[in-house]
Amino acid sequence: MNFAYPHLLYLLLLVPALFALWLWARMARKAKLRRYGKIANLEHLMPEASKYMPAVKITLELLALAALIVAVARPRAGEKEEVEHTSGIEVMIAFDVSRSMLASSTDDPGGVSRLQRAKYILNRLIDKLDNDKVGLIVFAGEAYTQLPITTDFMSARMYLDEISTDMVQTQGTAIGTAINMSLNSFSPDSEVNKAIIVITDGENHEGDAVEMAQYAKSIGIEVDVIGVGSLKGAPIPIDPRHGEFLKDASGAPVTTYLNESMAKEIASAGGGTYINGSGNKAVDQLIDQLDKIKKSDLQHVSYKSSAEQFPVFVWIALILLVIDVCVLPRKIGWLKQFTFFTKK
């Protein structure tokens, strides 16, 4: 048996404390009675007063209090381990957080940013993953694991909401590094099929992304790419409220473009598909692509909720209190004819 709130069991110390107070009160009562004479002589003046019923009542009341304290601590028992089998895949999301992701995702410079569009797409994706496992990596010039592979979609949404372009100080678009880190972030289970989703604008693309995508494909891991941004280009806002944009050394605004050809090349090398994130059906297209991957048996160990035992103790307390109400502090009529604790 265990308790949901074990610290409340310290309240059981009230039981001996209250019993001690009751004993002190009984002793004080006897001391007052002795002022009027011997106790044995005074008992004849109180023929209905019982020596033992007050002790019975306080015992019932303290037991009821102890039972209620135990009930409030929520005792639980009967916990057992269950193994739950579900089918799914493991998905690592590599999220571009370079500064260019602050630019508009549409041809309108004041449109929704690429960062917000990417978050919207991935939130909808997570809603549709069902029994799959998901992990999250953020990258710019470097890559960092934000969320290890997990079935906890609630945590995935929380981490996704907190993503910003301030998370990685080194600027760039190190997609190859992000894919490599994704490969190392999967579970070691070789029987589970896996996929990597890269969401990026492809701006300032660096290095070995195509080679890493090819390597992922060679070990059976698909790489899909979602491109966000405008082919016509958009400036990078620094202070949108005052209309300030990032400028180059000559003072001209920096324009960032969706590098769609590079994104398609990476997806092709990784055996996956390229999806333009501006489309209304981008998430559905991605889900259709992931559904082509054979689902593997993902074994989850779950624990059955322990059976709550507090109702038993509540009933015990209730029964004891009902008995206490029925027990009067005076002698019971039909027991007067018996003498239990005195010698004849």
Backbone hydrogen bonds, N-H to C=O, Kabsch-Sander energy under -0.5 kcal/mol:
donor,donor_aa,acceptor,acceptor_aa,energy
2,N,76,R,-2.6
4,A,73,A,-0.8
4,A,74,R,-1.9
5,Y,73,A,-2.1
8,L,5,Y,-1.8
9,L,6,P,-1.7
10,Y,7,H,-1.4
11,L,8,L,-1.8
12,L,9,L,-2.0
13,L,10,Y,-1.8
14,L,11,L,-2.2
15,V,12,L,-1.4
17,A,13,L,-1.5
18,L,14,L,-3.0
19,F,15,V,-2.2
20,A,16,P,-2.3
21,L,17,A,-1.9
22,W,18,L,-2.2
23,L,19,F,-2.4
24,W,20,A,-2.3
25,A,21,L,-2.3
26,R,22,W,-2.3
27,M,23,L,-2.5
28,A,24,W,-2.4
29,R,25,A,-2.1
30,K,26,R,-2.2
31,A,27,M,-2.2
32,K,28,A,-1.8
33,L,29,R,-2.1
34,R,30,K,-1.9
35,R,32,K,-1.0
36,Y,33,L,-1.8
37,G,34,R,-0.7
42,L,38,K,-2.1
43,E,39,I,-1.7
44,H,41,N,-0.8
45,L,42,L,-1.2
46,M,42,L,-0.6
46,M,43,E,-0.9
49,A,46,M,-1.2
50,S,329,P,-1.3
56,V,52,Y,-2.0
57,K,53,M,-2.8
58,I,54,P,-2.5
59,T,55,A,-1.9
60,L,56,V,-2.3
61,E,57,K,-2.6
62,L,58,I,-2.5
63,L,59,T,-2.2
64,A,60,L,-2.1
65,L,61,E,-2.2
66,A,62,L,-2.4
67,A,63,L,-2.2
68,L,64,A,-2.2
69,I,65,L,-2.3
70,V,66,A,-2.2
71,A,67,A,-2.1
72,V,68,L,-2.5
73,A,69,I,-1.7
74,R,71,A,-1.5
76,R,2,N,-3.4
77,A,307,A,-2.1
82,E,302,S,-2.5
84,E,82,E,-0.6
84,E,300,H,-3.3
86,T,84,E,-0.5
86,T,298,L,-2.4
88,G,296,S,-2.5
90,E,193,N,-2.2
91,V,133,K,-2.6
92,M,195,A,-2.4
93,I,91,V,-0.5
93,I,135,G,-2.5
94,A,92,M,-0.6
94,A,197,I,-3.2
95,F,93,I,-0.7
95,F,137,I,-3.5
96,D,94,A,-0.5
96,D,199,I,-2.3
97,V,139,F,-3.3
101,M,98,S,-2.1
102,L,99,R,-1.9
103,A,100,S,-1.5
104,S,235,P,-0.6
105,S,112,V,-3.2
111,G,108,D,-2.3
114,R,103,A,-2.6
115,L,101,M,-2.3
117,R,113,S,-2.3
118,A,114,R,-2.6
119,K,115,L,-2.2
120,Y,116,Q,-2.2
121,I,117,R,-2.2
122,L,118,A,-2.4
123,N,119,K,-2.4
124,R,120,Y,-2.0
125,L,121,I,-2.1
126,I,122,L,-2.7
127,D,123,N,-1.5
128,K,124,R,-0.8
128,K,125,L,-1.1
129,L,125,L,-0.5
129,L,126,I,-1.0
132,D,129,L,-2.0
133,K,89,I,-2.6
134,V,150,T,-3.2
135,G,91,V,-2.0
136,L,147,L,-2.6
137,I,93,I,-3.1
138,V,144,Y,-2.4
139,F,95,F,-2.3
140,A,142,E,-2.6
141,G,170,T,-3.0
142,E,170,T,-0.5
144,Y,138,V,-2.8
146,Q,136,L,-2.4
146,Q,144,Y,-0.6
147,L,136,L,-2.4
149,I,185,S,-0.7
150,T,134,V,-2.2
153,F,151,T,-1.6
156,A,152,D,-1.7
157,R,153,F,-2.3
158,M,154,M,-1.9
159,Y,155,S,-2.7
160,L,156,A,-2.2
161,D,157,R,-2.3
162,E,158,M,-1.1
163,I,160,L,-1.1
167,M,164,S,-1.3
171,Q,169,Q,-0.5
173,T,204,N,-1.1
174,A,140,A,-4.1
175,I,173,T,-2.0
176,G,206,E,-0.6
178,A,174,A,-1.9
179,I,175,I,-2.6
180,N,176,G,-2.3
181,M,177,T,-2.4
182,S,178,A,-2.1
183,L,179,I,-2.3
184,N,180,N,-1.5
185,S,181,M,-0.5
185,S,182,S,-1.1
186,F,182,S,-0.7
186,F,183,L,-0.5
190,S,188,P,-0.7
192,V,189,D,-1.0
194,K,220,G,-0.5
195,A,90,E,-2.1
196,I,222,E,-3.1
197,I,92,M,-2.7
198,V,196,I,-0.6
198,V,224,D,-3.1
199,I,94,A,-2.7
199,I,197,I,-0.5
200,T,198,V,-0.5
200,T,226,I,-2.2
205,H,202,G,-1.0
206,E,173,T,-1.8
212,M,208,D,-2.4
213,A,209,A,-2.2
214,Q,210,V,-2.4
215,Y,211,E,-2.2
216,A,212,M,-2.4
217,K,213,A,-2.2
218,S,214,Q,-2.0
219,I,215,Y,-1.1
219,I,216,A,-0.6
220,G,217,K,-1.8
221,I,216,A,-3.0
222,E,194,K,-1.3
222,E,220,G,-0.5
223,V,270,G,-1.6
224,D,196,I,-3.2
224,D,222,E,-0.5
225,V,273,T,-2.2
226,I,198,V,-3.2
227,G,225,V,-0.5
227,G,275,I,-2.4
228,V,200,T,-1.8
229,G,105,S,-0.6
233,G,230,S,-0.6
234,A,256,T,-1.8
236,I,254,V,-0.9
238,I,244,E,-2.8
239,D,244,E,-1.5
242,H,239,D,-1.3
243,G,240,P,-0.9
244,E,239,D,-2.2
246,L,236,I,-3.2
248,D,252,A,-2.8
251,G,248,D,-1.9
254,V,246,L,-3.0
256,T,234,A,-2.8
258,L,230,S,-1.9
259,N,201,D,-2.7
259,N,257,Y,-0.6
260,E,258,L,-1.7
263,A,259,N,-1.9
264,K,260,E,-2.5
265,E,261,S,-1.8
266,I,262,M,-2.2
267,A,263,A,-2.2
268,S,264,K,-2.5
269,A,265,E,-2.3
270,G,266,I,-1.9
271,G,268,S,-1.3
272,G,223,V,-0.6
272,G,267,A,-2.6
275,I,225,V,-2.5
277,G,227,G,-3.4
277,G,275,I,-0.7
279,G,276,N,-1.6
282,A,279,G,-1.3
285,Q,281,K,-2.6
286,L,282,A,-2.0
287,I,283,V,-2.7
288,D,284,D,-2.4
289,Q,285,Q,-1.8
290,L,286,L,-2.5
291,D,287,I,-2.4
292,K,288,D,-0.6
292,K,289,Q,-0.9
293,I,290,L,-1.3
296,S,88,G,-2.8
298,L,86,T,-3.8
298,L,296,S,-0.8
299,Q,297,D,-0.7
300,H,84,E,-3.2
300,H,298,L,-0.7
302,S,82,E,-2.3
302,S,300,H,-0.7
304,K,80,K,-1.9
307,A,77,A,-2.0
309,Q,75,P,-3.1
310,F,75,P,-0.6
312,V,309,Q,-1.1
313,F,309,Q,-1.0
314,V,310,F,-2.1
315,W,311,P,-2.4
316,I,312,V,-2.1
317,A,313,F,-2.4
318,L,314,V,-2.5
319,I,315,W,-2.6
320,L,316,I,-2.4
321,L,317,A,-2.3
322,V,318,L,-2.3
323,I,319,I,-2.3
324,D,320,L,-2.3
325,V,321,L,-2.2
326,C,322,V,-1.6
327,V,323,I,-1.5
328,L,326,C,-0.6
331,K,48,E,-2.8
335,L,332,I,-1.5
336,K,332,I,-0.6
336,K,333,G,-1.4
338,F,335,L,-1.8
340,F,338,F,-0.5
